[in-house]
């Protein structure tokens, strides 16, 4: 993903100040507002929080797409508020997925009144994806939980025990960029919301678009803020 983001950024006229991986991790301490407008953090769950800490300390505007570390997200938000910094986290930077999120919330609120429907959630990704379920699937599940009184937590399919759990099926197949499916089923009918990413470039393109938007913003931002800026004039 980092390489794809770099390629698209350069193609669109941006310059890359630093490319940091496990071979030059110490270089992240050199990143500061005098040489970098915005940092894009796409790493691994074990490194993300520490990387973000350094960037916040150096007062660098940061967007993050790494999943699997969100137990410490509130710490980051507190530090951003304290330092008057700029930070945006998203589990997925695809514009289509984020519209999917909005549809998911809308549907969950209405299905809350129809207890005869049971919800299931499925996600499919490439075999190199580290976390399961995906951060996107967790975001989808949490939105259902927030808007549907019948569900209190999510579990992986093999852990499914209670009727109040949202069962998440997860598969790792070949080079699949990402597929997410929400299903509501009754014994008479079914409703399905589905998003399929055809190319991983869709995520990288979204990152660049969001980075350009964040560049003149302050505070704790969300991908919803960006989507609202795109569709604010749409009825």
Secondary structure, 3 states (H helix, E strand, C coil): CHHHHHHHHHHCCCCCCCCCCCCCHHHHHHCCCCCCCCEEECCCHHHHHHHHHHHHHCCCCEEECCCCCHHHHHHHHHHHHHHCCEEEECCCCCHHHHHHHHHHHHHHHHHCCCCCCEEEEEEEECCCCCCCCCHHHHHHHHHHHHHCCCCCEEEEHHHCCCCCEEEEEEEECCCCCEEEEEEEECCCCEEEEEEEECCCHHHHHHHHHHHHHHCCCCEEEEHHHHHHHHHCCCC
